[in-house]
Amino acid sequence: MRNTSAFTSSVSVMLGLIALVAMMGISHPEAAPSVTAAPVQITPAPGGAVSSSALNSTVSNAFVDMPSMTLNTSAIFFGGLLITLSGQSVCSNALTSLRIRCLVDGGVLSPGETVFDSGTGTECHSMSFLAPNVGLGGHQIKIQWRAVGGGTVFIDQRTLSYTNVN
């Protein structure tokens, strides 16, 4: 279905201008008054995402990069980044927890290490991080994970996303 509202508005403006020109007695198009619209400034809010449905696991007690959860941003204009990891995860036993942290350009974001999952049931979880005032240009976002408690942690069906925020 086409948007006829913009077309109808344009026709109405043109008819109004023609009527104005006729009322002013202007007979030559060259002599018609110039009409310009005020510029509209649009603040872009770029964003992006990466997803993976691969089942991955780790037993590492030290932080390691989560597979497929690194994202290079496009140019950021002003402000910061709102970063979210969402995914389906499970731990191999009740004593094990899946811990995550988010890095931007190699620096760990607040709140640092976060418990993303604990227990043995398969569940969906989400965590958001805010990177204020990251500066102009592109940036690298990375999620790292580790297993705490001696077991294995698993993740699949996950998405890492970001939005430029002011």
Secondary structure as GFF3:
##gff-version 3
##sequence-region A 1 166
A	DSSP	alpha_helix	4	24	.	.	.	ID=ss1
A	DSSP	three_ten_helix	29	31	.	.	.	ID=ss2
A	DSSP	beta_strand	47	52	.	.	.	ID=ss3
A	DSSP	beta_strand	56	58	.	.	.	ID=ss4
A	DSSP	beta_strand	64	72	.	.	.	ID=ss5
A	DSSP	beta_strand	80	91	.	.	.	ID=ss6
A	DSSP	beta_strand	97	104	.	.	.	ID=ss7
A	DSSP	beta_strand	107	108	.	.	.	ID=ss8
A	DSSP	beta_strand	114	118	.	.	.	ID=ss9
A	DSSP	beta_strand	123	131	.	.	.	ID=ss10
A	DSSP	beta_strand	140	148	.	.	.	ID=ss11
A	DSSP	beta_strand	153	165	.	.	.	ID=ss12
###
